[in-house]
Amino acid sequence: MDEKYEILLSKSTLLLAEDEEQLRESFKRVLLLYVDAVYTAGDGEEAYELYRKHHPDILITDIKMPRLSGLDLVKRIRQKDHDIPIIVTSAYTDQDFLMESIRLSLIDYLIKPVKERDLSRVLQECAQKLYLEHHTLTAITEGLSYDLENKKFLHEDRSIPLTSKEVELVELLLRHRGNLVTKQEIEETIYVYEEAPPSALKNLIFKLRKKLPEEVIETVGKLGYVIKL
């Protein structure tokens, strides 16, 4: 894991919602190797109260929980907080939830038992998201930066305004900076509430590239795109 993300995580707090007590306590011990503090809850209602009280930086929740399910917990939090990185865990693949999760802007959906390499990966993605939120100006290349607060690129002494779809695309790629984001992932994120023709993403990439001074967004074969480190 990148050192800057390790440092950021070490100063972060995390809320863990898991109804199996033994699993919850063992998971907490592992998470404390990464983050500063872990608040634990045995059901969705308790988790929501802890969320309101502590305002954690990251949320990890199981789907199936008493009193309030993980899905309903996430929906309730997303009504007020669109930014907190959320990871969902489950003992099995829930296809209905997978479809619903697209609309909830999750970091990932992990099947239990969670493997250490998967946990490290998703926590780094959480840290990347937190990093972007706390650093409003992100350097892309020499002379080119992205202004997260004002949703535009800055190139030397001029600003480059973006459409709403271009903003969604850029910020998605920045959250996974240096890693491939597949065409399917992009389309499921930015066109989730609308029908888009097969050429929509290709046209979006083409128009965005025309605004930028150089090849910032790279095409990876027929798979997808990556933004430069």
C-alpha positions in Angstrom: 0.0 0.0 0.0 1.2 3.5 -0.8 2.8 5.2 2.2 0.6 8.3 2.0 -2.5 6.1 2.1 -1.2 4.1 5.1 -0.6 7.3 7.0 -4.1 8.6 6.1 -5.7 5.3 7.2 -3.7 5.3 10.5 -5.4 8.6 11.4 -8.9 7.5 10.3 -11.8 6.0 12.1 -14.0 3.1 10.9 -17.5 1.9 11.8 -18.0 -1.9 11.6 -21.5 -3.3 11.6 -21.6 -7.1 12.0 -24.1 -9.2 13.9 -21.9 -12.2 14.6 -20.0 -11.3 17.8 -17.0 -13.5 17.3 -16.5 -12.5 13.7 -17.0 -8.8 14.7 -14.3 -8.9 17.3 -11.8 -10.8 15.2 -12.4 -8.4 12.2 -12.0 -5.4 14.5 -8.5 -6.6 15.6 -7.5 -6.9 12.0 -8.9 -3.5 11.1 -7.0 -1.9 14.0 -3.8 -2.8 12.1 -4.8 -0.3 9.5 -6.9 2.4 11.2 -6.8 4.5 14.4 -10.2 3.5 15.9 -13.0 1.0 15.1 -16.5 1.5 16.4 -18.5 -1.8 16.4 -22.2 -2.5 16.2 -24.2 -5.7 16.3 -27.2 -4.4 14.3 -28.2 -1.7 11.8 -29.9 0.6 14.2 -27.0 0.6 16.6 -24.6 1.2 13.7 -26.7 4.2 12.6 -26.6 5.7 16.1 -22.8 5.2 16.2 -22.5 6.8 12.8 -24.5 9.9 14.0 -22.4 10.1 17.2 -18.9 9.5 15.8 -19.0 10.5 12.1 -16.5 7.8 11.1 -14.4 8.2 8.0 -15.2 4.7 6.7 -18.1 2.2 7.0 -18.0 -1.6 6.7 -21.4 -3.3 7.0 -22.8 -6.8 6.6 -26.0 -7.1 4.5 -28.0 -9.3 6.8 -28.5 -7.8 10.2 -31.3 -7.5 12.8 -33.4 -4.4 13.3 -32.0 -2.6 10.2 -30.4 -4.4 7.3 -27.1 -3.3 5.9 -28.8 -2.2 2.7 -31.3 0.0 4.6 -28.4 1.3 6.8 -26.5 2.4 3.7 -29.6 3.9 2.1 -30.3 5.9 5.3 -26.7 7.2 5.5 -26.6 8.0 1.8 -29.6 10.3 2.2 -27.3 12.7 4.1 -23.8 11.6 3.3 -22.7 11.0 -0.3 -19.0 10.9 0.4 -18.3 8.4 3.2 -16.5 5.3 1.6 -18.7 2.2 2.2 -17.7 -1.5 2.0 -20.4 -4.2 2.2 -19.7 -7.8 3.2 -21.8 -10.9 2.9 -21.5 -14.6 3.3 -22.9 -15.1 -0.2 -23.4 -13.3 -3.4 -26.7 -11.4 -3.4 -27.5 -10.5 -7.0 -30.4 -8.2 -6.1 -28.1 -6.3 -3.8 -25.4 -6.1 -6.4 -27.7 -4.3 -8.7 -28.9 -2.0 -5.9 -25.4 -1.3 -4.8 -24.5 0.4 -8.0 -26.8 3.3 -7.0 -25.2 3.5 -3.5 -21.7 4.3 -4.7 -20.0 1.6 -2.8 -16.2 1.1 -2.7 -16.7 -2.7 -3.0 -18.8 -5.8 -2.2 -16.8 -8.5 -0.4 -17.7 -12.1 0.2 -16.9 -13.5 3.7 -14.5 -14.7 4.9 -12.7 -11.5 3.6 -9.2 -12.2 2.4 -6.4 -10.0 3.7 -5.3 -8.9 0.2 -8.9 -7.9 -0.7 -9.2 -6.0 2.6 -5.9 -4.1 2.0 -7.0 -3.3 -1.6 -10.4 -1.9 -0.6 -9.0 0.1 2.4 -6.5 1.7 0.0 -9.4 2.6 -2.3 -11.1 4.2 0.7 -8.0 6.1 1.5 -7.7 7.3 -2.1 -11.3 8.6 -1.8 -10.6 10.3 1.5 -7.4 11.8 0.1 -9.2 13.3 -2.8 -11.9 14.8 -0.5 -9.3 16.4 1.7 -7.0 17.6 -1.1 -9.1 19.8 -3.3 -6.3 20.4 -5.8 -4.8 17.2 -7.3 -1.7 17.4 -9.5 -2.1 15.4 -12.7 0.9 16.3 -14.8 3.3 19.3 -14.7 1.1 22.4 -15.1 -2.1 20.5 -15.0 -4.3 20.0 -11.9 -7.8 18.9 -11.0 -9.8 21.2 -8.7 -12.1 18.9 -6.8 -14.0 21.7 -5.1 -14.8 23.6 -8.2 -15.0 20.6 -10.6 -12.6 21.7 -13.3 -9.1 21.3 -14.6 -6.5 24.0 -14.1 -3.9 24.3 -16.8 -1.2 26.8 -16.1 -3.1 30.2 -16.1 -6.4 29.0 -17.4 -9.3 26.9 -16.2 -11.0 24.1 -18.1 -14.7 23.7 -17.3 -16.3 20.3 -17.4 -19.8 18.9 -18.0 -21.4 16.9 -15.2 -20.7 13.6 -17.0 -17.1 14.6 -17.5 -16.8 15.4 -13.8 -18.2 12.0 -12.9 -15.8 10.3 -15.2 -12.7 12.2 -14.1 -13.5 11.7 -10.4 -14.1 8.0 -10.9 -10.8 7.6 -12.6 -9.0 9.6 -10.0 -10.4 7.4 -7.2 -8.7 4.5 -9.0 -5.7 6.5 -10.2 -3.1 4.4 -11.9 -5.4 1.4 -12.1 -7.7 0.2 -14.9 -11.4 1.1 -14.6 -13.3 -1.0 -17.0 -15.9 0.3 -19.5 -18.6 -1.6 -17.7 -17.7 -0.1 -14.3 -17.8 3.4 -15.8 -21.1 2.9 -17.6 -22.7 1.4 -14.6 -21.6 4.4 -12.5 -22.3 7.4 -14.7 -25.2 6.1 -16.8 -27.0 4.2 -14.0 -30.2 6.3 -14.1 -30.5 6.6 -17.9 -30.4 4.7 -21.1 -27.2 5.5 -23.0 -26.3 4.4 -26.6 -23.2 2.1 -26.9 -21.2 5.1 -28.3 -21.9 7.4 -25.3 -18.8 6.6 -23.3 -16.5 6.7 -26.4 -17.9 10.1 -27.3 -17.5 11.3 -23.7 -13.9 10.3 -23.6 -13.3 11.9 -27.0 -14.7 15.3 -26.0 -12.9 15.3 -22.6 -9.6 14.5 -24.3 -10.1 17.5 -26.7 -10.2 19.8 -23.6 -7.0 18.5 -22.1 -3.5 19.6 -23.1 -2.1 16.0 -23.4 -3.0 12.3 -23.2 -4.0 12.3 -19.5 -6.6 9.5 -19.9 -5.1 6.3 -21.4 -7.0 3.6 -23.2 -6.2 0.0 -22.1 -7.0 -2.1 -25.0 -10.7 -2.7 -25.3 -11.1 -3.1 -21.5 -11.3 0.5 -20.2 -9.3 3.5 -19.1 -6.8 4.7 -16.6 -5.7 8.2 -15.5 -2.0 8.8 -15.2 -0.2 8.5 -11.9 
